[in-house]
Amino acid sequence: MAMAVETLDNVVIRFAGDSGDGMQLTGNQFTRTSSLVGNDVSTFPDFPAEIRAPIGTQAGVSAFQVHFSSDDVFTPGDRPNVLVCMNPASLARNVADLQEGGIIIVNTDKFKDRDIQLADLESNPLEDGSLSGFRVIKVPISSLTREAVKEWGLGAKIADRCKNFFALGLTYWLFSRPLGPTEAWIRQKFKNKQPLDDANVRALHAGNGYAENVELFQGRYEVPAATVDPGTYRRVMGNEALALGLTAAGLKAGLSVFYGSYPITPASDILHNLANYKGYGVMTFQAEDEIAAVCAAIGASYAGQIGVTGTSGPGLALKAEAIGLAMICELPLVVVNVQRGGPSTGLPTKTEQADLLQAMYGRNGESPCVIIAPKTPSDCFYIAFEAVRIATKYTVPVILMTDGYLANGAEPWRLPEIESLPDIDVNFHTETEGFMPYSRDPETLARPWIRLGTPGLEHRIGGLEKEHLSGNVSYSPENHDFMCRLRAEKIQRVANDIPDLEVDGSDSGVLVLTWGSTYGAAHVAVAGAIEDGHNVGHAHLRYLNPMPKNTAEVLARYDTIIVPEMNLGQLVKLVREKFLVNAISLSKIEGLPYRVAEMRNAIDRAIAGESISVEFPAHRL
C-alpha cells in the first residue's frame, strides 16, 4: 500500500555531525535541490570555532540548517523540525533547539561507549529516556553505507566519507525530494576520482531506498513549490553575491576591479569567488598582510581602477590608518568588512554586528566614511554595486558592513536584467587649463579623479593636509578646519543620492529599527504582531552613514523604538545621539543570529510597557 504524503507549508531541517562528516556539503545539496523544485529557502551554516577540534567532541560539531517553504522565507527558522545527528556530540549540542515532538535521525553506529565519553555525556541519550519528547529514528548509517559501497573496496575510512550522502538520501525520501540534481552534482564533482562517483551515488540511493523499504517513518511529507515572479533564479550565498556585485559594477563603470585581501574568516570566500572572474576585468591580489592589501587597493584607485579590499573585524582595525589615507586623498575605495565575533581573534566562525562603531569612528582625526550594509544574502549583490557607485561618484571610501550570517547564508536569487542595473558614470579629469587638483563638483563636492600619469595633471597626493584647491601641503589652522568640515559635508551629501527610509506596517506605536542581518527575523516578527492587531512598524537601515534624509521624521512618529543588534548597543547609540530619541537597545551577542521568537517577545513586552533591556547576568557569577 502506498504511504500517504502529508503537505506542509514549511520545514526546518538541521544536519549536524563532526567537522569531517560533510554536514556543510549535505546542507548545501539539500538547499540546492529544494531551490530547484521551487521552494523558497534560507540557510544557516554553523561552523566549529576550532580548526581541528578532537574528533567526536562537542567543540568539533558542524551544523547546517535549511528552512524551505512554499511561502516567502526570511530566516533560516527558529527551531528545526528535523535533526539529523551523526554522533552523540552533535546530538548534545543541538537537541535543545529541536521543536517538541520533532524528528531525530541518528547514526546509531556512532553511539558506542567511547563516542559517549568523547561527547562528555554521562549516559547514552538513546537509552536514558532524555529523548522521550521526540520521534527518534535509529539508523546504523555508517555500517549500511559501508555495505552499500563495499564492491569498490574503498576501505572503512573512505567508505565512511560517503555516509553523508546516505543520510541525505534518507531525508530526500522523507520530504519527497528528487535524487537527480544531487546525483548529477556527484558525477561532476568526482568525475576524475572514480570510483568515488559511483560509491557516493550508490550511498545516496541506498539511503533513499532504505527509508522506503524498511518503513522508517510514519509517513512522508511534501512542501509544494513557492509562487514566485517569473525569471531565472539561482541559489546564492552572501559572499558569492557580493563578488558578483563588484564584478557587475566594474563592467557598468567600464573599469577593472582590483581586490586586495589577506585571508581571514569569514571574508576569504570573496577572494576565492572574485578569482574566477579575471575574464571580466577582475584582478585579485592575496597580500602578505592586511595593511598591504588595503594599500594596494588604494594604489589601484590612484591608477584609475576600482580599488576594493576585504576583511573581517580584526583586519578592519589594521586597515584603519590606510583608510584614513584614502579619505584625506579623496580617492574612491570600497572596504568590505564581514563581521565576526570579537574582540581580538574572538569567535572566527560565528556572526556578530559589533564593528559599527569601529567603522564610524575607528580612525585618527576627523575621518568620516560612507557606511552601508546589506539585509539578506542576495542583497549583498546590490549593496556591493551601490558601494562602487557611491565611491566613484563622490571620491570617498565606502565601508560595506556584512557579517558571517549573511556571508555564509544562502537563498534563491532572481538574476537581474543587465539593462536594469544603473550605469556607473566615471569621468576622469583630463583638462589641463586652470587645473586645480582639489577643486570640487558643486553638487557632490567630489574632487577630480585623475588617472596616474596623465600629462599635465601631475599633483601632490599623500597623508598630509592639503590646501583647498591647490592641493599643496598646508599647516594653516583655518585651512585645516575648512578641509575637515568640507570632507564631512561631502559624506553628508551622499544622503541626497539615496532612497528615503521606508516603514513596513504601522505609522505609530512601536517601531523596530534594524540594520544588517537582523532584517529577516524582525520582518517576520513585526508581520506576526500586525496580524495580531498591534500597531507595529519595521524600518531597516541599509545606509548607516549618512542615514536617509527622512530618518528623523520617521522616528518621531513612534512612542517606542526598539533597536535589535548582535552587539551590546551600537546603532542605538548613534540613533540616540543624532536624533535625541529614547531608543531601546535589544542586544544579543552569542555568535548566533536572532530568532523570530526573540524579536516577537521584545515587541510584546514593549507593547505591554515592560522592560526589554538585557541586563548583565550577575546570577551566573
N, C-alpha and C positions, 0 to 999 in steps of 0.2 A: 504494500500500500504506500502511495506517495505521501511524504511527510508534508504537513501543512506549512505554508510560508506566511509569517506574520509581517505586515507592513509597518515600518516605523518611520517617523519624521526625521529623526536624527539619532546618532550613536556616537559615543566617545569610547575609543579603544586605546589602551596603552600597552606597548610592548616593553618588557623590562628584562634585563639579564646582565651578565658580566660584560665588561667593556670589550671582550673579544667574541661575544656571542652574535654580533651582527645586528643588533637591535635598530641602529640608525638606518642601515640598509633595508631592513624589514619594514620599518615605518615608512620610509620613503617609497618603497614599492606599493604598500597599501594605499598611500596617498595618491600616487600616480595612477593606479588602477581606478580608484574612486573618482578621480577627476575625469578620467577617460569615459566612465559610464555616466557622467553628467552630474555628479554630486558637487555641491559647494563644500570646500574643505578648509580647515585651518589646522596648523600643526604646532607642536611644541617639543622640539628635541631637548633632552636634558642630559648633558654630558657629565661624567665624573670629573671632579676637580683635580684629581691626581692623574698624571700621565700613565704611570704604571703601578696602579694600586694592586696589592696582592689579590690573586685570583680567588673568587668566591667570597670576598669581603664586601661589606656594605659600602665602603669607600670606593669600590670599583664598579658600582652599579651604573649602568647606562639605560636610559629610557627614551621612548619616543611616543608621544600622544597624538592621536588623529581624531578630529571632530569632523564627521561627514554627515551631510544633511540634504534633504530635498528643499530646504529653505535657505535664505541667506545666512551665512555663518560669519561671525565677527570675532570669535575667540576659539581657542582650542578646547574649550569646555572646562567646567569647574572640576567635575569628578568623573572618572571613567565608569562606563557601564560594564566594560570587559577589561580584565587584566590578564595578560599573558606573561607568566613568570618562568624563567629558565633555571632558576636556582633559589635557595632559601633567602639569600641576601636580597635579591630583587623583590621577593615577596614581602620581606620585613620592611623594606624601605618604602613600598608603595601601597600596601594593603589598606592603610589608614585613609587613603584618598578614595577608595572604591565606594561606589554607591551601595547602600544597603540592599541586599538581595542580588548584587551584581554577580557576574560570571568570572570565575578564576580558572584559567587553564594553566596547569603546572606540569613541568617536566619532572616526573617522579624519579627518574634515573639520577637526578642531582640532589636528592633529599636523603642521602646516606648520613651516618653519624658524623663523618668528617666534614661534610658540607654544612651541617647544622652548627658544628663547632666554629668553622671559618666565618659563618654569618653572625657569630656572637649571640646565638639563641640558646636558651636554657632547655628547650624541648622542641620536638618536631611539630610544627603548626598543622601538619596534615593529620596528626594523631591526637593533639591535646585539646581539641574542641574549640580552639580560638577562631576557627573559620566557619562556625555554625550559622552565621548570618548570611553566608554567601552560597552560591551554587558552584561547587568545586568539581572541575573536570580533570581527572588524573590521567595523564598520558605519558608513557615511557618514551619520550620524544627522541632521546639520544640513541637508545637501542633500536628503535624502529627505523630511525634514519640509517644507522649502520647496516641493518638488514636490507633496506631498500637499495643501497648503493654498493653492496658487497661484491657484485660481479666485476667491478672495476678495480678491486684490490687496492683501494686508496690508503688503507691503514686507518687505525682508530682516530688519530689526531686530525687527519684531513677529512675523514668522513664526518666527524663531529662538526666541522665547519659548515656542513650542509643542513644542519638541524634547524637553522632559522627559516629556511625555505619549507621544511616540513611544517613548522608552526604556522607559517604564512598560508600554506595550503589548507590547514585546519580552519583558519579564520576566513579564508575566501569561501569555503563551503558554508560556514555559519552565516555569512552575510551575502551570499549569492553573488560573489564577485567572480568574474571570468579569469581563467588562468592564462589566456593567450598573451596579454601585454607583458606579464612578467616572464613568461617563457621566452618570448622574443628578446626581452632585455637580457636574460641569462645567455642566450645564444650569442648575442652581440658582445657581451661583456667577456665571455670566456672562449671566444672563437679561436684564439690562439693558445688555449690552455686545455685542450682535450686531455682526459675525459671529464674535466670538471663541469663542462657544459651539460653533458648527458647526466652526470650524477646529480647536479643541482635541480635540473628539470625533473628527474625521477623523484627526488625528495619532495618537490612541490606537489607533484601528482599523488605521491604516496600519502602525504598529509591530508590532501583533499579526499582521496578515496577512503582513507581510514575513518575520517569523520562521517562519511556517508554509510559505509558498510558496517561499522561497529555500533552505529546509532548512539554516538556520544551525547548528543544534545536532545532536549525535549522537542525542539523544533528549530527551524532556521528562519532567518529574517531577510527582509529586503528593504532597502532605503531607495525610493524612486529618484530619478534624476530631478535636479532643480530646474525651475523655469528661469532661463537667462536670456539676455538680449543676444540676438544673432551676431556671430563674429567668429574669429579664430582665437581660441584660448590655448594657453599653456600653463603648466604649473611652474611657479616661480618662487624662489627664495629671496629674502630681502637683499642679501649681498649680490645675488645674480642680477636682480632688478636694478640695483644701484650701478653696477658695472655697465649694464645696457643703457641706462640713462646718461651716463657720462659719455659713452660712445656715440649715442644719438645726438647729444649736444655738440660734440665735436664735428659731426657731419653737417649739422644745421649751421654751425658757425663757419664751416669751411676751414677749420684748423685742426692740427694734430692735438691729441690728448697725451700729455706726459704724466704718468703716475709713478711717483717716487714713494716707496714704502719700505718699512722694516717689518719682518713678520711678527705678528702679535695676535693672539686670540682675543676676540672673535672676528678681527678685521682681515685676517690673512686671505680669506677666500675672495675678497675683492681683487687682490693682486692676481690670484690664480685665474679668475674669470677674465680680467682685462688682458691677460697674456694671450688669450685666444683670439683677440680682435686686432692683432697687428695689421691685418689686411684692410682694416678700416681706419688706419691712421693713428692707432694707439701704440704708444711706446711705454713699456713698463721697465722699472728700474728697482731691483732689490738692493737697497743701500746697506752699508755696514752698520748704521745706527739711525735712530730717529731724527737726529739733527741733520745728518747728511741727506736724509730723504726729503725733508721739508726744504732745505736749502737748494737741492737740485730742482725741486718743483718751482721755487721762486726764480731760479735761473731760466727755466723753461718759459715762464711768464715774461721775463725780461726779454727773451728772444722772440716773443710774439706767438707763443703757443698757449694752450690751456694747461696751466700747471695745477696738478692735484696731488695731494698727499693724504694717506690714510693711516689710522692708528686706533688704539683704544686709550682709555683714561691715562695710564702712566706715560704713554707716549705723547699725549697732548701736553703734559707738563713739560716734557723735554723739548717740545717744539715751540714753547711759549716765546722765547726771545726772537726766534726767526719769524714767527707770525707777526710780532711787533715790527720787524724789519719790513715785511711785505706791506704792513699797514702804513708805515711812515713813508715808504717808497711809493705807495698808492699803486700797487700792482694787483691785477686780478689773481686770486688764489683760492682754491677750494680745499678745505681741510675736513676730511671725514673722520668723525670720532664714533666708533662703535662701542658704546659704553658697556662696561662690565663691572662686576662687584669690586669695590675698593675698600679701604685705601691701599696705597702701595701696590704690591702684586695682588693682594686681595683674593677675589674669587674669579679666576680667569675664565671659567666656563659658565658662569652664572650672569644673569642680567641685572642691570641697575640703571638708574637715571641720575646718578649723583655727580655728574660733571657739568651741570648747567651753570653753576656759579663760576667754575673754572673757565668755561668758555666766555662768560660775561666779563670776568674781572681778572683772570689769571695771567696778566702780563704787566710788566712795569710801566708806569706812566699812564697817561690817558690814551688808551689803545683800544677803542671800540671796534668790534667786528659785527657783521651781519650774522645772525644765528637762525637757522631753520631746522625743522625736524619732520620726518615722515610719520604717518599714523598707522600704516599697515605695511606688510612686506612688499606688495605691488606698488604702493605709493613711493617706495624708495626710488623707482624709476623716475617719477615726475619730480620729486624733490631734488634729485641729482641734476636733472635737466634745468630746473629752476636755479640751482646754485650756480651753474655755469652762466646762465643768462644774467643774473644779478652781478656776479663777479666781474664779467666783461663789460657790462653796461656802466657800472659805477666805479670800476677800477678799485675794488676793495677785496679784502679777504672775506670769505664766507665759510663759517663753520657749520657743517652739516652733522646734526646730532641724531644718530640712530642708536640702537642698543642690541644686545645679544639676542633678545627675544625676537625682534624684527629681523635681524640678520640671518638667523637660522630657521625662522618660521617660514611656512610656505602656504600659498593659496592659489586658486585659479586666477589667471590674469588675461583679460581680453586685450589682445595686441592692438595698439593704436594704429590708426592710419598715419603713415608718414606725413601726408599732407596736412593732417590735423595738428601736428606739432608746430608751435610758433617758430618763426625764423629767429635766429640769433644774429643780429646785425653787428658786425665788428668792423669798425672803421679806424684803420691805423693812420696816424697823422703823418703826412708827407710834405706839407707846405713849409718851406724854409723861411720865407719872408715874414719878418715880425715874430719869429718863433719864440715862445716862452714855455719852457717845459712844465711849469706849474700854473699855466693858465687854466681856466675852468669852463666846462659846459654850463651854461646858465641854468639849465633845468636840473641836471644830476650832480653838478659840481665835480664830475669826473675830470681828471687831468688827462692830457693827451697820452694815448698808448702808442709807443713808438717802437718799431722793430729795431732790434740791436743792429748797429752798423749802417743805418740809413744815412746816406751822405748829407751833411749839413745840419743834422739834427742831434749831434753829439751833446750830451748834457751830463751833469753830475748826479749821481744816484748813490744812496747809502743810508746808514742809520743816523747820521747827524741831522739836526733840524734844518729844514730848508727855508730859504727866504721865499715869501709869497711871489709868485710869477717867475722870478729868475731861476729859482732852484739852487742858488748859491748857499753855502753853509752860513747860517746866521745864529748869533747868540743874543740877538735883540730880545729883551723881555716882551715888548709889545708884539713883535712878530711871532714869538712862541705862543703867546696867549691866543693870538688870532688864528694861527695854524691849528692849534688843538681844537679850538671851537669850530673851525671850518671842517676838519675831518669828522668831528662828531656830528655836525649838521649834515654832512654827506650821508652818513649812515641813516640818520633820521629821515632823509628824503626818500629812502627806499620805500617808506610807508606809502608814498604817493603812487607806487607801482605794484602794489599787492592787493589781493581781494579783501573786502570787509570781513570781519568776524561774523560767522553765521551761527544761529541757535536752532537746534532741533528741539521741538517741544514748546513748553510754556514760556511766555514773556514775563512771568512774575513768579514769586515764590522762592524755590530753591534752584540754584544754578550749579551744575557740576562742570568745572573748568579743567580741561585736561591738556596734556601735550605728549607727543611721542606715542609709545606703545600702550599707554593706558586707554587709548581711544576705544578699543573693541569692548572691553568689559563695561566701561561707562555707558557706551551706546546701548548695550543690551539692558543694563540695569535701569537706565532712565526710561527706555521704552516700556519696560515692565511696570515702572511706577506710574507712568502716564496712563497705561492701560487700566491700572487700579484706581484711577480718578484723581491722582495727585498733581499739583502744579509744580512741575519739574522741567527744567531745560538743560540742554547739554551744549556747551561751546568748546570747540577744540582749536588750540593754537598751533598752527604749522609754522608761523612766523613769530619768533620769540624776541628778536631784536633787529629792527624795531617791531613792535606789535602793530596789528591793524589799527587804522586811524579811529575806528568806531569802538574800540575796546572799552574805553571809559564809559561811553553811553550804554553799552550792553551791560556792564557790571552794575551800573546804577539802577537798573530795573529790579534787582532781586534783593530780597530780605536776607537771604543766606547764600553764601558762595562756598562751595566745597572744592578743594584742590587736592585730588589724589595724585600721589607721586611715589615712585620707588626710590625714595631718599628720605631724609629727615626734614624736608620742607624747604625747597629751594625756589621753585616758581612762586610759591605763596609769599616768600619774602619780597620778590620783585613786584608782585601784584600789590601787596600792601604798601610798599614804598612809593610806587609810581602812581597808584590810583587812590590811595588813602581809604581803602575798603577793608572791612574786618573779615577777610577771607579766612576760612578754617582749613587747617592742614590735616589731610588724611595721609599718613605716612606708612610706608611698608618697605623694609629693606632686608628681605630674606633671600635675595637672589632668584626669586620666582615672580612671575607676572601676577597681576591682580586677578582674582576670581570675580565673577559677576555677583556672587552672593556677598562678597565683602563690600562691593560698591553699593549694592542694594541695602544692606544693613546700615551703612552710613547715611544713605538718603532717608531711610525710615526713621532713624534716630534724630536726624536734623528736623524732619517734619514734626516729630513729637516734642521738639525743643530740648532734646537730650544732648549731652556732650558726645562728640565723636573723636575727640583727640586721643591719641595713643600715648599713654604716659610711660615713663621709664619703669620696666618691670622689676621693681625693688624686691618683690616677693621671691624672685629667683636667686637672690644673693645668698 
